[in-house]
């Protein structure tokens, strides 16, 4: 395929596409790294959002319990006031 006037081992490294092949491999590695970084960032962002949603649901449940407790206390106080006025 390629004629060499030198040692035959050089043929492998002295091809016309040598620089292009290295550039393509380097570009593929760099772009692959960017894709993985973007995927990792997206996954991390999704995990953080899920934690925020879970924390919000927990807080909402706690607030609902406090509102219900306050309503029950008001009903008891009203019942006690009515009983005392009779």
Helices and strands as residue ranges (DSSP letters): G 8-12, H 18-85
